Amino acid sequence: MEQESILQELPTGKLFKARSIYFATFLGGPFVAGYLISSNYKAFNEQQNAIKTWVFTFISTILMLIFLYFINSRPGPKIPGLLFPLIYSIITYNIVNIAQKEKIQAYISAGGQFHSLSRIVIVTIIGLAISLVGLLIIENIIDLFLSEGFIINY
C-alpha cells in the first residue's frame, strides 16, 4: 500500500481577486480583464482556458471598440462615457465568480497568495494605454473607410 504524503504541495503562483479584477477592468479596459483572468488560469495550470480567455478578450474588445465608435459618432444624445466600462466590468466580475471563484478559494486554502496592489495598478495603467491606442487605431481605420466611400456616413 502506498503512503500518501501528509505534506500538501503549496501553490507557487499568485492570483488576482475577483474584486481586484473588477476595479482594474473598470479603470484599465477589457485587455486588463483578459490578462488578469488568464493569469489566474495559468496559476491553476489551465493553459487551454488561458488561451481561450485571450481569444475571447481580443475578439470582444475589437467588437466593443467598433460598437463604441459608431454609437458615439451617431447624431442624437450621447451615451454616458462611464456606462460601457461599468457594463463590461460587471460582466467580467460575474464571469470570474462563475468560472474561478471556487478554484480561487481552494487555491488560497492550499496556501496560495494574491498579487500585490502595485502589480494590479501597473497592469491597469498598461491596459488603459493599450485600450486608448486601440480605440485611436480603429477610429483612424473607420475614418479612412469613410473617406474612401467603403462605409456610408449617416
Secondary structure, 3 states (H helix, E strand, C coil): CCCCCCCCCCCCCEECCHHHHHHHHHHHCHHHHHHHHHHHHHHCCCHHHHHHHHHHHHHHHHHHHHHHHHHHHCCCCCCCCCHHHHHHHHHHHHHHHHHCHHHHHHHHHCCCEECCHHHHHHHHHHHHHHHHHHHHHHHHHHHHHHHHCCCCCC
